Amino acid sequence: MIVTPLFVIFLVVVFILVWLFVNTIDKRKWLTFIVSLAITPVVYFYMFYPMLNIFSSYHHEKYFDAVAWEDKPQLRYEMANKILIDSLLIGKNKKEVESLLGKPEWFGWDETLKANSQKKWNYNLGFKPGAFNNMQECLELQFNNNTVESIKPYQLEKKFE
């Protein structure tokens, strides 16, 4: 386990809350302190930490890897920021993009043509973890003269039945 400042702060907060709760049961300070000290790790790892993971939108980020992109499409959102920040695909032609990301999953809508355009490639990135998240992450690549001109992340709302 890695001890970070945020971990210590959260642990202290949980200890104080447990101590305040146990203090309502028994007013002996030495007993309250010992019981709180013993119960704090249990409360932290079995109550606080799972709830924090459910309701926070934090997720791991990874460097782009073409093999992982192909093998685990539901975890592509972990690599999306590296693609966007590093402008990894800007200036690449369609063949290079297809060798890295595979064939486009669908083509984007072009208002001028009133049809799907092969100049807009879309890829599904999966769902970011978190409670009540029904937004599917997507990535749209805009081509101009057969090279990637821009990359736009967006979200689609999915209805689960």
ZAZADO-63109 format. One record per residue (C-alpha): z negated, x, y; residue in one letter. Coordinates in steps of 0.02 Angstrom, whole numbers, plus 50000, padded with zeros to 5 digits. Layout:
<rs>
ZXYA/...
</rs>
This chain:
<rs>
500005000050000M/500465006350172I/499115004250304V/499934999850470T/499124994550635P/499744976750612L/498994976050437F/497304982050504V/497354969350646I/497754955050527F/496394960750407L/495104961250547V/495624943850606V/495464936950430V/493774945550410F/493144937650572I/493744920450519L/492954922250347V/491344928650425W/491284913650544L/491574901750399F/490264909850286V/489054910250432N/489094891150435T/488474891050255I/487044903550272D/486274910950429K/485674927450351R/486774940450434K/486674953750297W/487174941150162L/488544933850270T/489244951350301F/489254956150115I/490034939750058V/491334940550197S/491754958450153L/492004953649970A/493024937950005I/494154944750144T/495414953750030P/495584938249921V/495854926750071V/497074939150149Y/498174941949997F/498104924549922Y/498074913450077M/498494922250240F/499904933750183Y/500874920450085P/500764908350231M/501334921950351L/502854925250241N/503284906950227I/503234902850412F/503864919150489S/505714922950502S/505534941350459Y/506724948050328H/507174965150263H/508694973850333E/509804985650236K/511244997150272Y/512954990350228F/513454993450047D/515094986149982A/514454985249802V/512884975749853A/513944964549965W/514994959649815E/513594958749686D/512304948849785K/513164937149909P/511544927449938Q/510754943150016L/512174947750134R/511134942550285Y/510114958450256E/511654969050297M/512354958350439A/511404966850581N/512034984050530K/513824977450530I/513584969950703L/512574983750787I/513584998350719D/515254989150747S/515654994550571L/517224983950553L/517924984550730I/519644992550729G/519894991250540K/521444982850472N/521454968150351K/521674978950197K/520194989850242E/519114974550276V/519664966650113E/519204982450017S/517464982350096L/517044963850103L/518254956049980G/519424941650014K/518884929850153P/517934914750091E/518784903350216W/519884904550370F/519234899250540G/519874884650642W/521064888850784D/521114875450920E/522804881350987T/523604879050815L/522534864050766K/522414872050594A/521534885850499N/522124902850556S/522244918750452Q/521704928050609K/519914921750582K/519074927050421W/517384919650376N/516064925850256Y/514494917150195N/512924927850220L/511674916550130G/510044909150194F/508704919150282K/507014916650198P/505744905150276G/505034887850264A/506124873250318F/507644884350343N/509234874450317N/510384885650418M/511674895650322Q/512104912250404E/513974915950424C/515064929650495L/516764927150576E/517984941550599L/519314939050732Q/520924948850703F/522194953850834N/523764963450783N/523074965050605N/521474973950661T/519714967350686V/519454963550870E/517754955150865S/516374949550746I/515394933750780K/513854928150685P/513504909450677Y/512524896850577Q/513014881350481L/511774867550446E/511674863350261K/511024846750198K/510084847650034F/510054831949929E/
</rs>
